[in-house]
Amino acid sequence: MNYETPLFFQVMEYANAAGRDVIDMVSGNPDWEPPEALREGFTEYAELEPDRLQYPPSGGLLELRQEIAARRGVATDQVVITNGGGGANYLAMARALERDSGNEILLTEPVYPYYPGKTTMLGGTQAFVETASNGQLDPVDVRNAANSNTAAIVVNTPNNPTGAVYPERTMRELVAIAEEYDAILISDEVYDHYDLSEKFTSALSIDSAHRIVTNAFSKSMAITGVRVGYAILPPDLVEAAKSRHMLVNVATTRPGQYAVLNTLRETPPEYSERNRERLRERVVSFTDALEAAGAAYTRANGSFYVMARFDGYPGTLENVARLIDEAGVAGMPGEAFGDSRTAWVRFALVTPRVKEATERLANYFE
Amino acid sequence: MNYETPLFFQVMEYANAAGRDVIDMVSGNPDWEPPEALREGFTEYAELEPDRLQYPPSGGLLELRQEIAARRGVATDQVVITNGGGGANYLAMARALERDSGNEILLTEPVYPYYPGKTTMLGGTQAFVETASNGQLDPVDVRNAANSNTAAIVVNTPNNPTGAVYPERTMRELVAIAEEYDAILISDEVYDHYDLSEKFTSALSIDSAHRIVTNAFSKSMAITGVRVGYAILPPDLVEAAKSRHMLVNVATTRPGQYAVLNTLRETPPEYSERNRERLRERVVSFTDALEAAGAAYTRANGSFYVMARFDGYPGTLENVARLIDEAGVAGMPGEAFGDSRTAWVRFALVTPRVKEATERLANYFE
């Protein structure tokens, strides 16, 4: 399939143009409030002296990098502030491909569509490792797929779209495989604040010169539009990544960095705990309804997503459009995530109308 | 020279570490107030509903693209909102190199160092066309340098670092050469609001499928740190550029787009007129002092910059450091802009202390 134009926007446009009320379960946009300190950050920024409106250091505001480094237990020099998680993944994948240690990127299937899109754009080739029906990744399969041409292994935990959270032994094995094949494990952990299983293990907990961790404040602070994320790189890879960042974007937006720094400093952990609690309730409510409707589904251990399979209703773009028109619920077609989940539809639980959506689906499929 | 790490930051760090008061004439950061509507935009944004904090459309907020399209006389579909002018130039140069119509990029010398850096990063090769001592570009020289391998001609008008503004006949010829060699003229017009000559001609005024215009609000609104710019592409190049933008950055920061849109709508032309007037006065004051000090200099017809040559004091990094330590004035070494201006130092007139700087230089070189 054509990963260069992810289907997200296409489905959302179709839903917006539908002649009826549609519950949006397509995008990964949180529907809840950002921390109060985020709003205060922008209000404060609006009053700063002109020099504070000018170029920040290319790698990011020093105080923000220090704050992240302290929280993640790494050196400040290893942190590069990027244009969201997307920018961080782009830098990480480019770096892995430019190390002259292979041209192939191993991806998991189902796959977050931006990863293969970035791979192709960067001139790499891709290979897929299929995950289990519960979304778990077997490191043995990754080892079998790895070879001397492997430049990177890209994983996402907690996972979009499966909701799987990889346990520590998986992360350890992935780092070991990356080391063995002189590749880079790129661990995209943008949903780390939405681990519902308490089993989440960051790749940062396994020290290695062969792993890059990417993250962003888009999901944890409910601000996907602000575009502030970061990459944590091994010391020998960081300068080249910063150089690319400078040549592509010069720097990441400063008001966003300022507001994020204020939020990190001022927001108590209860903010994230409340978000997880809300998500837990939605997962239960939604999967109970799927159960009652006789659908198969994945149980989200993290991230925002539940995948569902309805008998005789495969997750094609056509069926997703039909679901919008006939049931008033918009999901993402499983085929957007590669060949392994074409029978499935992904629903994002980031709408206050989850209960209403379950009723609509139950009525439609009963 | 190594264009991958532009010298800007290096010189600024040296100036900041100096044990004395230094007048910063290094960076291109305006020192004046942004329009009031810019600040209001951020204040308003801080109060919006959560859904307005989420992903904007990848190509940019529709209303901002419409506003730009109306002002520039192009179709809204041709406008892509980017992470500043840097992001726009990156997309434009990538597109030119990916058209399978050559691998070489023609640049002018002296050169804005990001252009060769981007060229190399994107896998292109570069060739330089030298400009006259007043910074003007002779299209005959460009035509002589163009060949079947020419993918793009990148120009910057008003020019950094020479202050030259290319007249209409130059722009027409450049478009014609691009058409003749199936190349793309990339016209970076980020200083268009700082045309002091009233001779500025945008490449947009010459309709062609072979030109891309890049611009940003960084300089015109005095907000280099906000990172909002745009590219205007021919219809057949725009989709691929948007796709790359999506795969690299997902989207451009939404609070910045919101504040810029508010500023475009609410700011009278007097704001820019006052900025030009201030700049005109600074140019006169600074070049008068250079004249009195017996230095050679370029007369800025646009942009923020004046280049100066002091006898026996070539524009090396070493001499620029000496000027910081001994005169308390920081400029950019001419060698940062390629081989043609190694005898020169570039001074940015974006400090309220221009007069003081001229006195320091006059005392130092007398």
Interface residues (C-beta under 8 A of the other chain):
Chain A: E4 T5 P6 F9 S27 N29 P30 D31 W32 E33 P34 R39 E40 G41 F42 T43 Y45 A46 E47 P50 D51 R52 L53 Q54 Y55 P56 P57 S58 N83 G84 G86 G87 Y90 Y114 G117 K118 M121 A222 I223 T224 G225 V226 R227 S243 R244 M246 L247 V248 N249 V250 A251 T252 T253 R254 P255 G256 A259
Chain B: E4 T5 P6 F9 S27 N29 P30 D31 W32 E33 P34 R39 E40 G41 F42 T43 Y45 A46 E47 P50 D51 R52 L53 Q54 Y55 P56 P57 S58 N83 G84 G86 G87 Y90 Y114 G117 K118 M121 A222 I223 T224 G225 V226 R227 S243 R244 M246 L247 V248 N249 V250 A251 T252 T253 R254 P255 G256 A259
